[in-house]
Amino acid sequence: MSLLVVSPVILPPRPEVLASWTHRPHLCVLNGRHDLWEETCAEHGLDADRSAGNAGCPASWNLGFEVARDRGLEYVAIVSQSLELDPPGTTRLGELLERRADERGLVTNWSFHLAVFSVALWERVGPFDEDLPIYCDTDFVRRLYLAGERTPDNLMPTAVVPGRSTRAATLRAGLLPLDAYDVDRRRYIAKWGRAPDDPCDPRRYSGGRETDASLSR
């Protein structure tokens, strides 16, 4: 199955993360001013795109799906630059797609630090909301259910795709305002009336439906 990996990058490159990016093609959407990323991408055979500027995750992800569609690729893997996967790295995703994916893709306990969706599903649900830089993933899942779709029924535990993730790395690096989560949460509530306690809680994918346990009332 044909797959594009997309990673918005704003933090400086980390060798251990780069070593785990073993699948090609892999598109890095360059956010911020880390010019070292252009050289790093050239050295590692990664595609680089600056066209989105400092666009954040939703615009970067949407760009990945647009590129995949234009290249005739079936799936896009969203992979965070905060996630370091154990060997064989992202090539594991291609193997898992062949064995375990359905038409919609794959989801993992890494939440949107590592998730695979088909271009067809993204087109049916609509692009990620670029006005919600943090809650864009939660918004996408909610719209997915409202469109009569389901998340993939193959939630994979971390043991299947082991690695290490740095939580809120961009915020802790001072690259987001301290109130960024609160501001985005208020935007999400204005749109939907309520918001999850934790936008990264993987329980949102339980049984292919949104669960009340993962939402605050």
ABEGO torsion letter per residue (X at the ends): XBBBBBBBBABBBBAAAAAABABOBBBBBBBEABAAAAAAAAAAGBBBBAAAEBAEAAAAAAAAAAAAAAAGBABBBBBBAABBBBOAEAAAAAAAAAAABBAAEBBBAAEAABBBBBAAAAAAAEBBBAABAAAAAAAAAAAAAAAGBBBBAABBBAAABBEBBBBGAAAAAGABBAAAAAAAAAAAAAAAGBBBABAABAAAABGGBBBAAABBX
